[in-house]
Amino acid sequence: MEGNEEHTMNTDEFLNSSVEYERTTRIWDSHDDEGTSVSKPPPRICLPAGVLQSLKDLAP
């Protein structure tokens, strides 16, 4: 079963591999013109119909 080994990434590899990603601020934590924090609702998430239906089926 050669070639089927999973590569597990240690923490240092993960941190070094994600260095190229630009850090962005969360869109729901912004400041208005006066510098006070304004809370915004999180963005909407669109799910495929099949996933949405399976989530509805989980509800009691």
N, C-alpha and C positions, 0 to 999 in steps of 0.2 A: 504494500500500500504506500509506495513512495510517491511523493508529489502531492499528497493530500494533507500535509501538515498545515495547521492553522498558524498564521503569524500573529503572535500577541505583542502588542506594543506597550512598552513600559512607559512610565510617566514622562521621563525625559524625552523619549522619542515623540510622544504626543505633543508635549509643549513645544519642542523644536519644530515639529511639522506644522503647527498652527501659527507660527510666527508671521507668516505671510498674510494672514487674514487681518483686515483692518478692524480695529475695535470701533463699534458704533454704540451710540447711546440708545437706550430703550425709547421708543417713540411715545410711550404713555407717560414718561417722566420728562416734561419739558418745563421751560420757564417762560413766563409772560414778559412783557416789556419792563415791568417793575422788578423783575428778578425773583418773584415769589413762585413757588412750585405749583404747577397746574397738573391735576390728575386727569388723564385721558383714558377712556376705555381701551382695552386691548383690541388689536385688529381682529376682524372676522376671519374665521377659518372655513374654507370651502372643502368639503369632503365629497368623494365619489358617492353616488347613490347607494351602492352596495355596502359601503362602510357605514354610511349614515343609518341605513336600515338595521344593520347588525348592532349598532349602538342603541337604537331605539328598542330593539328586542331585549337588550340587557336590563332596561328599566323595569322596576317592579310593577 
